[in-house]
């Protein structure tokens, strides 16, 4: 807006003959106008170069973070807890009792969880069914 006003003012000065020769007045008005705009441009450039100069000159861009590693977690079954002693387990198996996991309401006839869950007890299969327990599904890797 200021630039246009200066051009108009310079053109009026040329027409009226106030600025000496017409070509000189017009050149003066144009020089004044361009010097003002170039100053503005320089100040904008100075601002951008000042911010660029604060960044390290050796790296053009910050290093991109490494991509997250692929999740390769393998679900391992929990290790059995020895609740009952080996002699108790052997005696219960010989008498035909099952191990009842009172936390999950599942009973085991044999396998790795027989007598080895955190909460449980031995009882007959009929007692376990009457109490609302259900038989465990086949374990992974067990023969059918």
DSSP file (Angstrom, degrees, kcal/mol; ACC not computed):
  #  RESIDUE AA STRUCTURE BP1 BP2  ACC     N-H-->O    O-->H-N    N-H-->O    O-->H-N    TCO  KAPPA ALPHA  PHI   PSI    X-CA   Y-CA   Z-CA
    1    1 A X     >        0   0    0      0, 0.0     4,-1.8     0, 0.0     5,-0.1   0.000 360.0 360.0 360.0 -45.5    0.0    0.0    0.0
    2    2 A X  H  >  +     0   0    0      1,-0.2     4,-2.1     2,-0.2     5,-0.2   0.886 360.0  57.1 -64.4 -37.8    2.8    2.4    0.9
    3    3 A X  H  > S+     0   0    0      1,-0.2     4,-1.9     2,-0.2    -1,-0.2   0.907 106.4  48.1 -60.5 -43.3    4.6    1.4   -2.3
    4    4 A X  H  > S+     0   0    0      1,-0.2     4,-2.6     2,-0.2    -1,-0.2   0.884 109.1  53.8 -66.3 -38.4    1.7    2.4   -4.4
    5    5 A X  H  X S+     0   0    0     -4,-1.8     4,-2.5     1,-0.2    -1,-0.2   0.889 108.9  48.9 -64.3 -38.7    1.3    5.7   -2.6
    6    6 A X  H  X S+     0   0    0     -4,-2.1     4,-2.5     2,-0.2    -1,-0.2   0.877 110.9  50.1 -69.3 -37.3    5.0    6.6   -3.3
    7    7 A X  H  X S+     0   0    0     -4,-1.9     4,-2.5     2,-0.2    -2,-0.2   0.935 112.8  46.5 -65.8 -44.4    4.6    5.7   -7.0
    8    8 A X  H  X S+     0   0    0     -4,-2.6     4,-2.5     1,-0.2    -2,-0.2   0.917 112.6  50.3 -63.1 -42.1    1.6    7.9   -7.3
    9    9 A X  H  X S+     0   0    0     -4,-2.5     4,-2.2     1,-0.2    -1,-0.2   0.899 111.5  48.6 -63.7 -39.3    3.3   10.7   -5.4
   10   10 A X  H  X S+     0   0    0     -4,-2.5     4,-1.9     2,-0.2    -1,-0.2   0.881 110.8  50.3 -66.8 -37.8    6.3   10.4   -7.7
   11   11 A X  H  X S+     0   0    0     -4,-2.5     4,-2.3     2,-0.2    -2,-0.2   0.895 110.9  48.9 -67.8 -39.2    4.1   10.4  -10.8
   12   12 A X  H  X S+     0   0    0     -4,-2.5     4,-2.7     1,-0.2     5,-0.2   0.905 109.8  52.1 -65.2 -41.0    2.3   13.5   -9.6
   13   13 A X  H  X>S+     0   0    0     -4,-2.2     5,-2.0     1,-0.2     4,-1.2   0.881 110.2  49.1 -63.8 -36.7    5.7   15.2   -8.9
   14   14 A X  H  <5S+     0   0    0     -4,-1.9    -1,-0.2     2,-0.2    -2,-0.2   0.924 111.8  48.0 -67.2 -44.2    6.8   14.4  -12.4
   15   15 A X  H  <5S+     0   0    0     -4,-2.3    -2,-0.2     1,-0.2    -1,-0.2   0.910 117.0  42.1 -63.9 -41.9    3.6   15.7  -13.9
   16   16 A X  H  <5S-     0   0    0     -4,-2.7    -1,-0.2    -5,-0.2    -2,-0.2   0.648 108.5-124.8 -81.0 -14.5    3.8   18.9  -11.9
   17   17 A X  T ><5 +     0   0    0     -4,-1.2     3,-0.6    -5,-0.2    -3,-0.2   0.755  69.9 130.3  79.7  24.0    7.5   19.3  -12.5
   18   18 A X  T 3 < +     0   0    0     -5,-2.0    -4,-0.2    -6,-0.2     3,-0.1   0.733  63.8  57.4 -82.6 -21.9    8.3   19.5   -8.8
   19   19 A X  T 3  S-     0   0    0     -6,-0.9     2,-0.3     1,-0.3    -1,-0.2   0.036 109.6-110.8-100.3  28.7   11.0   16.9   -8.8
   20   20 A X  S <  S+     0   0    0     -3,-0.6    -1,-0.3    -7,-0.1     2,-0.1  -0.649  88.5  15.5  81.0-136.4   13.3   18.5  -11.4
   21   21 A X  S  > S-     0   0    0     -2,-0.3     4,-2.1     1,-0.1     5,-0.2  -0.425  80.2-122.3 -71.9 150.5   13.5   16.5  -14.6
   22   22 A X  H  > S+     0   0    0      1,-0.2     4,-2.0     2,-0.2     5,-0.2   0.873 109.2  48.8 -62.2 -41.2   10.7   14.0  -15.1
   23   23 A X  H  > S+     0   0    0      1,-0.2     4,-2.3     2,-0.2    -1,-0.2   0.889 111.2  50.4 -68.9 -39.1   13.0   11.0  -15.6
   24   24 A X  H  > S+     0   0    0      2,-0.2     4,-2.4     1,-0.2    -2,-0.2   0.904 111.1  48.0 -65.5 -42.3   15.0   11.8  -12.5
   25   25 A X  H  X S+     0   0    0     -4,-2.1     4,-2.4     2,-0.2    -1,-0.2   0.891 112.8  48.6 -66.1 -39.6   12.0   12.2  -10.3
   26   26 A X  H  X S+     0   0    0     -4,-2.0     4,-2.2    -5,-0.2    -2,-0.2   0.907 112.3  48.0 -68.3 -40.0   10.5    8.9  -11.5
   27   27 A X  H  X S+     0   0    0     -4,-2.3     4,-2.8     2,-0.2    -2,-0.2   0.892 111.6  51.0 -65.2 -39.7   13.8    7.1  -11.0
   28   28 A X  H  X S+     0   0    0     -4,-2.4     4,-2.5     2,-0.2    -2,-0.2   0.915 110.7  48.2 -63.9 -43.4   14.1    8.6   -7.5
   29   29 A X  H  X S+     0   0    0     -4,-2.4     4,-2.1     2,-0.2    -2,-0.2   0.903 114.1  46.7 -64.2 -40.5   10.5    7.5   -6.6
   30   30 A X  H  X S+     0   0    0     -4,-2.2     4,-3.0     2,-0.2     5,-0.3   0.903 112.1  50.1 -68.4 -41.3   11.3    4.0   -7.9
   31   31 A X  H  X S+     0   0    0     -4,-2.8     4,-2.6     2,-0.2     5,-0.2   0.925 111.6  48.2 -63.3 -43.2   14.6    3.8   -6.1
   32   32 A X  H  X S+     0   0    0     -4,-2.5     4,-1.7     1,-0.2    -1,-0.2   0.919 113.7  48.0 -61.8 -43.0   12.9    4.8   -2.9
   33   33 A X  H  X S+     0   0    0     -4,-2.1     4,-2.1    -5,-0.2    -2,-0.2   0.931 114.4  44.0 -65.5 -47.0   10.2    2.3   -3.4
   34   34 A X  H  X S+     0   0    0     -4,-3.0     4,-2.9     1,-0.2     5,-0.2   0.860 110.6  55.0 -69.4 -34.4   12.5   -0.6   -4.2
   35   35 A X  H  X S+     0   0    0     -4,-2.6     4,-1.6    -5,-0.3    -1,-0.2   0.875 108.9  49.1 -66.1 -34.0   14.9    0.2   -1.4
   36   36 A X  H  X S+     0   0    0     -4,-1.7     4,-1.9    -5,-0.2    -2,-0.2   0.934 114.7  43.3 -68.7 -45.7   12.0    0.1    1.0
   37   37 A X  H  X S+     0   0    0     -4,-2.1     4,-2.6     1,-0.2    -2,-0.2   0.888 112.8  51.7 -70.4 -36.9   10.7   -3.2   -0.2
   38   38 A X  H  X S+     0   0    0     -4,-2.9     4,-2.7     2,-0.2    -1,-0.2   0.854 107.6  53.9 -68.1 -31.1   14.2   -4.8   -0.5
   39   39 A X  H  X S+     0   0    0     -4,-1.6     4,-2.5    -5,-0.2    -1,-0.2   0.920 109.3  48.1 -64.5 -42.8   14.8   -3.7    3.1
   40   40 A X  H  X S+     0   0    0     -4,-1.9     4,-2.1     2,-0.2    -2,-0.2   0.926 112.5  48.6 -62.5 -43.5   11.6   -5.5    4.1
   41   41 A X  H  X S+     0   0    0     -4,-2.6     4,-2.8     1,-0.2    -2,-0.2   0.905 110.6  51.2 -63.5 -40.5   12.7   -8.6    2.2
   42   42 A X  H  X S+     0   0    0     -4,-2.7     4,-3.2     1,-0.2    -1,-0.2   0.911 108.3  51.6 -63.3 -40.3   16.2   -8.4    3.8
   43   43 A X  H  X S+     0   0    0     -4,-2.5     4,-1.9     2,-0.2    -1,-0.2   0.890 111.4  47.5 -65.9 -36.0   14.6   -8.3    7.2
   44   44 A X  H  X S+     0   0    0     -4,-2.1     4,-2.0     2,-0.2    -2,-0.2   0.922 114.4  46.5 -67.0 -43.1   12.5  -11.3    6.5
   45   45 A X  H  X S+     0   0    0     -4,-2.8     4,-2.9     1,-0.2     5,-0.2   0.890 109.4  55.1 -65.4 -37.8   15.5  -13.1    5.1
   46   46 A X  H  X S+     0   0    0     -4,-3.2     4,-2.4     1,-0.2    -1,-0.2   0.897 106.9  51.0 -62.2 -39.9   17.5  -12.1    8.1
   47   47 A X  H  X S+     0   0    0     -4,-1.9     4,-1.8     2,-0.2    -1,-0.2   0.925 113.2  44.4 -63.6 -43.3   15.0  -13.6   10.4
   48   48 A X  H  X S+     0   0    0     -4,-2.0     4,-1.8     1,-0.2    -2,-0.2   0.883 115.3  47.2 -70.9 -36.3   15.0  -16.9    8.6
   49   49 A X  H  X S+     0   0    0     -4,-2.9     4,-2.5     2,-0.2    -1,-0.2   0.837 107.8  57.1 -73.9 -30.3   18.7  -17.0    8.3
   50   50 A X  H  X S+     0   0    0     -4,-2.4     4,-1.0    -5,-0.2    -2,-0.2   0.924 110.2  43.9 -64.4 -41.8   19.1  -16.1   12.0
   51   51 A X  H  X S+     0   0    0     -4,-1.8     4,-0.6     1,-0.2    -1,-0.2   0.866 114.6  50.0 -70.3 -33.8   17.0  -19.1   13.0
   52   52 A X  H >< S+     0   0    0     -4,-1.8     3,-0.7     1,-0.2    -2,-0.2   0.851 105.7  56.7 -71.5 -32.5   18.8  -21.3   10.5
   53   53 A X  H 3< S+     0   0    0     -4,-2.5    -1,-0.2     1,-0.2    -2,-0.2   0.757  98.6  60.8 -72.5 -21.7   22.2  -20.2   11.8
   54   54 A X  H 3< S+     0   0    0     -4,-1.0    -1,-0.2    -3,-0.2    -2,-0.2   0.753  90.9  83.9 -74.8 -21.9   21.3  -21.3   15.3
   55   55 A X  S << S-     0   0    0     -3,-0.7     2,-0.1    -4,-0.6     5,-0.0  -0.475 101.8 -88.3 -75.7 152.6   20.9  -24.9   14.1
   56   56 A X        -     0   0    0      1,-0.1     3,-0.2    -2,-0.1    -1,-0.1  -0.381  30.8-144.4 -62.5 136.8   24.1  -26.9   13.8
   57   57 A X  S    S+     0   0    0      1,-0.2    -1,-0.1    -4,-0.1    -2,-0.1   0.706  90.7  64.5 -76.9 -20.5   25.7  -26.5   10.4
   58   58 A X  S    S+     0   0    0      1,-0.1     2,-0.5     2,-0.0    -1,-0.2   0.854  98.5  52.9 -76.7 -34.0   26.9  -30.1   10.1
   59   59 A X        -     0   0    0     -3,-0.2    -1,-0.1     1,-0.2     3,-0.1  -0.896  61.0-164.1-108.4 128.0   23.5  -31.8   10.0
   60   60 A X  S    S+     0   0    0     -2,-0.5     2,-0.3     1,-0.2    -1,-0.2   0.877  80.4   9.1 -73.9 -38.1   20.9  -30.6    7.5
   61   61 A X  S    S-     0   0    0      3,-0.0    -1,-0.2     0, 0.0     3,-0.1  -0.981  89.8 -95.2-140.2 151.2   18.0  -32.4    9.3
   62   62 A X        -     0   0    0     -2,-0.3     2,-0.1     1,-0.1     3,-0.1  -0.343  53.4 -94.1 -65.4 149.3   17.7  -34.1   12.6
   63   63 A X        -     0   0    0      1,-0.1     2,-0.2    -2,-0.0    -1,-0.1  -0.397  41.1-116.1 -65.8 135.7   18.2  -37.8   12.5
   64   64 A X        -     0   0    0     -2,-0.1    -1,-0.1     1,-0.1     3,-0.1  -0.481  34.8-105.2 -72.0 140.6   14.9  -39.7   12.2
   65   65 A X        -     0   0    0     -2,-0.2    -1,-0.1     1,-0.1     2,-0.1  -0.341  41.0 -99.7 -65.9 149.5   14.1  -42.0   15.1
   66   66 A X        -     0   0    0      1,-0.1    -1,-0.1    -3,-0.1     3,-0.1  -0.401  43.5-101.5 -67.5 143.2   14.6  -45.6   14.6
   67   67 A X        -     0   0    0      1,-0.1    -1,-0.1    -3,-0.1     3,-0.1  -0.349  47.7 -93.1 -64.6 147.9   11.4  -47.6   13.8
   68   68 A X        -     0   0    0      1,-0.1    -1,-0.1    -3,-0.1     3,-0.1  -0.319  45.8-104.9 -63.6 143.8   10.0  -49.5   16.7
   69   69 A X        -     0   0    0      1,-0.1    -1,-0.1    -3,-0.1     2,-0.1  -0.379  39.9-100.8 -68.2 145.2   11.1  -53.0   16.9
   70   70 A X        -     0   0    0      1,-0.1     2,-0.6    -3,-0.1    -1,-0.1  -0.401  39.5-107.0 -66.7 141.2    8.6  -55.6   15.9
   71   71 A X        +     0   0    0      1,-0.1    -1,-0.1    -2,-0.1    -3,-0.0  -0.592  45.0 167.8 -74.4 116.3    6.9  -57.3   18.8
   72   72 A X        +     0   0    0     -2,-0.6     2,-0.3     2,-0.1    -1,-0.1  -0.135  18.4 148.2-120.3  35.7    8.4  -60.8   19.0
   73   73 A X        -     0   0    0      1,-0.0     2,-0.5     2,-0.0    -2,-0.0  -0.557  34.2-152.6 -76.0 134.0    7.1  -61.8   22.4
   74   74 A X        -     0   0    0     -2,-0.3     2,-0.6     2,-0.0    -2,-0.1  -0.921  17.7-124.8-107.2 125.8    6.3  -65.5   22.8
   75   75 A X        -     0   0    0     -2,-0.5     2,-0.4     1,-0.0    -2,-0.0  -0.581  28.8-167.5 -73.5 117.7    3.7  -66.4   25.3
   76   76 A X        -     0   0    0     -2,-0.6     3,-0.1     1,-0.0     2,-0.0  -0.880  23.9-114.8-104.7 138.1    5.1  -68.8   27.7
   77   77 A X        -     0   0    0     -2,-0.4     3,-0.1     1,-0.1    -1,-0.0  -0.372  40.1 -95.8 -68.4 149.6    2.8  -70.7   30.0
   78   78 A X        -     0   0    0      1,-0.1     2,-0.3    -2,-0.0    -1,-0.1  -0.312  42.4-107.2 -63.7 148.5    3.2  -70.0   33.7
   79   79 A X        -     0   0    0      1,-0.1    -1,-0.1    -3,-0.1    -3,-0.0  -0.567  39.2-104.5 -78.1 140.0    5.4  -72.4   35.5
   80   80 A X        -     0   0    0     -2,-0.3     2,-0.5     1,-0.1    37,-0.2  -0.278  27.3-134.3 -63.3 147.9    3.6  -74.8   37.8
   81   81 A X        -     0   0    0     35,-3.1     2,-1.6    32,-0.1     3,-0.3  -0.894  16.7-126.1-103.3 131.3    3.7  -74.1   41.6
   82   82 A X        +     0   0    0     -2,-0.5    34,-0.2     1,-0.2     4,-0.1  -0.609  47.8 152.4 -80.2  91.4    4.4  -77.1   43.8
   83   83 A X        +     0   0    0     -2,-1.6     2,-0.3    32,-0.9    -1,-0.2   0.899  63.8  44.6 -84.0 -46.7    1.4  -77.0   46.2
   84   84 A X  S    S-     0   0    0     31,-2.0    -1,-0.1    -3,-0.3     2,-0.0  -0.712  92.0-111.8 -98.3 150.0    1.2  -80.7   46.9
   85   85 A X     >  -     0   0    0     -2,-0.3     4,-2.3     1,-0.1     5,-0.2  -0.321  29.4-108.8 -74.4 163.3    4.3  -82.8   47.7
   86   86 A X  H  > S+     0   0    0      1,-0.2     4,-2.3     2,-0.2     5,-0.2   0.864 120.5  52.0 -61.0 -37.3    5.4  -85.5   45.3
   87   87 A X  H  > S+     0   0    0      2,-0.2     4,-2.2     1,-0.2    -1,-0.2   0.889 108.9  50.1 -69.1 -37.4    4.3  -88.2   47.7
   88   88 A X  H  > S+     0   0    0      2,-0.2     4,-2.4     1,-0.2    -2,-0.2   0.905 111.2  49.5 -64.2 -41.5    0.8  -86.6   48.0
   89   89 A X  H  X S+     0   0    0     -4,-2.3     4,-2.3     2,-0.2    -2,-0.2   0.924 111.7  48.0 -63.7 -45.0    0.5  -86.4   44.2
   90   90 A X  H  X S+     0   0    0     -4,-2.3     4,-1.9     1,-0.2    -1,-0.2   0.899 112.8  48.3 -63.7 -41.0    1.6  -90.0   43.8
   91   91 A X  H  X S+     0   0    0     -4,-2.2     4,-1.4     1,-0.2    -1,-0.2   0.896 112.2  48.9 -67.1 -40.3   -0.9  -91.2   46.4
   92   92 A X  H  <>S+     0   0    0     -4,-2.4     5,-2.6     1,-0.2     4,-0.5   0.889 111.1  49.7 -68.4 -39.0   -3.8  -89.2   44.9
   93   93 A X  H ><5S+     0   0    0     -4,-2.3     3,-0.9     1,-0.2    -1,-0.2   0.899 109.2  51.5 -66.9 -39.6   -3.1  -90.5   41.4
   94   94 A X  H 3<5S+     0   0    0     -4,-1.9    -1,-0.2     1,-0.2    -2,-0.2   0.828 110.8  48.3 -67.9 -29.6   -3.0  -94.1   42.6
   95   95 A X  T 3<5S-     0   0    0     -4,-1.4    -1,-0.2    -5,-0.1    -2,-0.2   0.486 118.2-111.9 -88.8  -2.2   -6.4  -93.7   44.3
   96   96 A X  T < 5 +     0   0    0     -3,-0.9    29,-0.5    -4,-0.5    -3,-0.2   0.679  64.1 149.1  85.7  18.9   -8.0  -92.1   41.2
   97   97 A X      < -     0   0    0     -5,-2.6     2,-0.3    -6,-0.2    27,-0.2  -0.481  36.4-138.2 -84.6 157.8   -8.4  -88.6   42.6
   98   98 A X  E     -A  123   0A   0     25,-3.4    25,-2.0    -2,-0.1     2,-0.6  -0.770  16.3-116.7-110.4 158.9   -8.3  -85.4   40.5
   99   99 A X  E     -AB 122 108A   0      9,-2.7     9,-3.1    -2,-0.3     2,-0.5  -0.867  28.4-154.9 -96.3 123.6   -6.7  -82.1   41.3
  100  100 A X  E     -AB 121 107A   0     21,-3.4    21,-1.6    -2,-0.6     2,-0.9  -0.875   6.9-150.2-102.8 123.3   -9.2  -79.3   41.5
  101  101 A X  E  >> -AB 120 106A   0      5,-3.2     4,-1.7    -2,-0.5     5,-1.1  -0.820  10.1-167.1 -90.0 105.0   -8.1  -75.8   40.9
  102  102 A X  T  45S+     0   0    0     -2,-0.9    -1,-0.2    17,-0.8    18,-0.2   0.700  81.4  58.0 -70.5 -18.6  -10.5  -73.8   43.1
  103  103 A X  T  45S+     0   0    0     16,-0.7    -1,-0.2     1,-0.1    17,-0.1   0.907 119.8  25.1 -76.5 -42.6   -9.5  -70.5   41.4
  104  104 A X  T  45S-     0   0    0     -3,-0.2    -2,-0.2     2,-0.2    -1,-0.1   0.496  99.8-125.0-101.7  -6.2  -10.5  -71.5   37.8
  105  105 A X  T  <5 +     0   0    0     -4,-1.7    29,-1.9     1,-0.2     2,-0.4   0.863  68.3 128.3  62.5  38.4  -13.1  -74.2   38.6
  106  106 A X  E   < -Bc 101 134A   0     -5,-1.1    -5,-3.2    27,-0.2     2,-0.4  -0.953  46.0-151.3-122.8 141.7  -11.2  -76.7   36.5
  107  107 A X  E     -Bc 100 135A   0     27,-2.3    29,-2.0    -2,-0.4     2,-0.4  -0.917   5.7-150.3-116.2 147.7  -10.1  -80.2   37.5
  108  108 A X  E     -B   99   0A   0     -9,-3.1    -9,-2.7    -2,-0.4     3,-0.1  -0.945  13.2-169.7-118.1 129.0   -7.1  -82.1   36.2
  109  109 A X  S    S-     0   0    0     -2,-0.4     2,-0.3     1,-0.3    -1,-0.1   0.812  77.2 -31.1 -82.8 -33.3   -6.8  -85.9   35.9
  110  110 A X  S    S+     0   0    0    -11,-0.1     3,-0.3   -12,-0.0    -1,-0.3  -0.910  87.9  91.8-163.9-174.8   -3.1  -85.7   35.1
  111  111 A X  S >  S-     0   0    0     -2,-0.3     3,-1.1     1,-0.2    -3,-0.0  -0.530  88.4 -46.0 107.7-174.2   -0.6  -83.5   33.4
  112  112 A X  T 3  S+     0   0    0      1,-0.2    -1,-0.2    -2,-0.2   -32,-0.0   0.727 132.3  51.7 -72.1 -21.0    1.7  -80.7   34.4
  113  113 A X  T >  S+     0   0    0     -3,-0.3     3,-1.7     2,-0.1     2,-0.6   0.467  75.8 121.4 -93.2  -1.6   -0.9  -78.8   36.5
  114  114 A X  T <  S-     0   0    0     -3,-1.1    -3,-0.1     1,-0.3    -5,-0.1  -0.497  97.3 -12.6 -67.3 110.2   -1.9  -81.9   38.5
  115  115 A X  T 3  S+     0   0    0     -2,-0.6   -31,-2.0     6,-0.1   -32,-0.9   0.586 121.4  91.9  76.9  11.9   -1.2  -80.9   42.2
  116  116 A X    <   +     0   0    0     -3,-1.7   -35,-3.1   -34,-0.2     2,-0.2   0.247  50.4 106.2-127.9  15.0    0.7  -77.8   41.1
  117  117 A X  S    S-     0   0    0     -4,-0.5     3,-0.1   -37,-0.2   -34,-0.1  -0.542  76.4-113.4 -88.9 164.2   -1.7  -74.9   40.9
  118  118 A X  S    S+     0   0    0      1,-0.2     2,-0.5    -2,-0.2    -1,-0.1   0.915 102.5  28.8 -64.4 -44.2   -1.7  -72.1   43.5
  119  119 A X  S    S+     0   0    0      2,-0.0   -17,-0.8    -3,-0.0   -16,-0.7  -0.969  90.4  94.4-122.7 121.4   -5.1  -72.9   44.9
  120  120 A X  E     -A  101   0A   0     -2,-0.5     2,-0.3   -19,-0.3   -19,-0.2  -0.988  40.0-150.1 177.7 177.5   -6.5  -76.4   44.8
  121  121 A X  E     -A  100   0A   0    -21,-1.6   -21,-3.4    -2,-0.3     2,-0.4  -0.970  29.3 -97.1-159.3 168.0   -7.1  -79.7   46.5
  122  122 A X  E     +A   99   0A   0     -2,-0.3     2,-0.3   -23,-0.2   -23,-0.2  -0.751  49.0 145.2 -93.6 141.4   -7.5  -83.4   45.7
  123  123 A X  E     -A   98   0A   0    -25,-2.0   -25,-3.4    -2,-0.4     2,-0.0  -0.959  50.8 -80.1-160.6 170.2  -11.0  -85.0   45.4
  124  124 A X     >  -     0   0    0     -2,-0.3     4,-2.1   -27,-0.2   -27,-0.1  -0.349  40.1-115.2 -74.6 160.2  -12.8  -87.6   43.4
  125  125 A X  H  > S+     0   0    0    -29,-0.5     4,-2.2     1,-0.2     5,-0.2   0.874 116.6  53.7 -64.8 -36.4  -14.0  -86.9   40.0
  126  126 A X  H  > S+     0   0    0      2,-0.2     4,-2.3     1,-0.2    -1,-0.2   0.905 108.9  48.8 -64.3 -42.2  -17.7  -87.3   41.1
  127  127 A X  H  > S+     0   0    0      2,-0.2     4,-1.7     1,-0.2    -1,-0.2   0.898 110.5  51.8 -63.5 -39.7  -17.2  -84.8   43.9
  128  128 A X  H  <>S+     0   0    0     -4,-2.1     5,-2.5     2,-0.2     4,-0.3   0.912 111.3  45.9 -64.6 -43.4  -15.6  -82.3   41.5
  129  129 A X  H ><5S+     0   0    0     -4,-2.2     3,-1.1     1,-0.2    -1,-0.2   0.894 111.8  52.2 -66.3 -39.5  -18.5  -82.5   39.0
  130  130 A X  H 3<5S+     0   0    0     -4,-2.3    -1,-0.2     1,-0.3    -2,-0.2   0.822 106.9  53.7 -65.7 -30.6  -21.0  -82.2   41.9
  131  131 A X  T 3<5S-     0   0    0     -4,-1.7    -1,-0.3    -5,-0.2    -2,-0.2   0.509 124.9-102.2 -83.2  -3.8  -19.3  -79.1   43.1
  132  132 A X  T < 5S+     0   0    0     -3,-1.1    -3,-0.2    -4,-0.3     2,-0.2   0.582  73.6 140.2  98.3  10.0  -19.5  -77.5   39.6
  133  133 A X      < -     0   0    0     -5,-2.5     2,-0.3    -6,-0.2    -1,-0.3  -0.530  37.4-147.6 -83.5 154.6  -16.0  -78.0   38.3
  134  134 A X  E     -c  106   0A   0    -29,-1.9   -27,-2.3    -2,-0.2     2,-0.1  -0.893  24.1 -95.8-122.6 156.7  -15.3  -79.0   34.7
  135  135 A X  E     -c  107   0A   0     -2,-0.3   -27,-0.2   -29,-0.2     2,-0.1  -0.376  42.9-109.7 -71.2 144.1  -12.6  -81.1   33.2
  136  136 A X        -     0   0    0    -29,-2.0   -27,-0.1     1,-0.1    -1,-0.1  -0.383  32.9-110.5 -70.2 148.7   -9.6  -79.3   31.8
  137  137 A X        -     0   0    0      1,-0.2    -1,-0.1    -2,-0.1     2,-0.0  -0.317  51.8 -74.2 -70.9 164.5   -9.1  -79.3   28.0
  138  138 A X        -     0   0    0      1,-0.1    -1,-0.2    -2,-0.0     2,-0.1  -0.348  55.3-116.3 -61.8 137.6   -6.2  -81.3   26.6
  139  139 A X    >   -     0   0    0      1,-0.1     3,-1.7     4,-0.1     2,-0.2  -0.382  34.8 -91.3 -74.0 154.1   -2.9  -79.7   27.2
  140  140 A X  T 3  S+     0   0    0      1,-0.3    -1,-0.1    -2,-0.1     3,-0.1  -0.467 113.4  14.5 -65.7 130.5   -0.7  -78.5   24.4
  141  141 A X  T 3  S+     0   0    0      1,-0.3    -1,-0.3    -2,-0.2     2,-0.2   0.365  93.7 132.3  86.3  -6.1    1.7  -81.2   23.3
  142  142 A X    <   -     0   0    0     -3,-1.7    -1,-0.3     1,-0.1     2,-0.2  -0.549  62.8-110.5 -79.5 145.1   -0.2  -84.0   25.1
  143  143 A X              0   0    0     -2,-0.2    -4,-0.1     1,-0.1    -1,-0.1  -0.507 360.0 360.0 -74.3 141.7   -1.0  -87.1   23.2
  144  144 A X              0   0    0     -2,-0.2    -1,-0.1    -6,-0.1    -2,-0.0   0.437 360.0 360.0 -91.4 360.0   -4.6  -87.7   22.3
